[in-house]
Amino acid sequence: MSNIKKADLIQLFDFPRTRILKSMEVTHCPHAVFFNSSDEQCVTCHQGEECVWINHNDEMVAMEEKSIEDLKQQILVAVDFVDSSLSPHHLSRRNCQCENCVWLRKVQLTLKGE
């Protein structure tokens, strides 16, 4: 039985939301970052995955209604995003105190149920 608390998982979403939105170029988005799967421009957009993630995990989404498994899966997608944006000097993350590495460690602890 896992000790992971839904509230702890939900708290983890604030950081990647901000990081993902900051990384996106939304000036010319015809849908104001609301992914439209029937629009060819959205489907072929280079930011499609980020846009879909934001739409499924925005502050307006009722995160409390999602299952713990769904929340964990979405956090792991965010971990991949944050991890992929790190520069090579982050190879030794245990001692790094940047906000990215601190968040990644917090996710790790939360997913362990600590």
C-alpha positions, 0 to 999 in steps of 0.5 A: 500500500502506497503512502502517497497523498493526493494533496502532495501530488497536486502541490507538485503541479505548480512548478511544471505549469510555470516552467512549461508555460514560460517555455511556450511561444503562445503569441501566435496561438490561435486557440490561446493555448487550448489544444484543439485536436481537430485543428491541423495547426494544433496537431502539427504544432511543435508545442503540442505535447506541452499544450496538451499537458497544460490543458489537462493539468491547468489550475482550472482542472479539478485535480482532486477528482483525478486518481492518484495513478493519473496524477503520478503519470502526469507528474512523470511527464512533467519530470521528463520535461524539466529533466530534458531542459537541464543543462549538462552541469546538472549531472550531479543533482544531489548537491544542486540547489537550483529550483529544477533540481530541488523540485525533481528531488521533491517529486522523487520523495513524494512518489516514494511516499515519504 
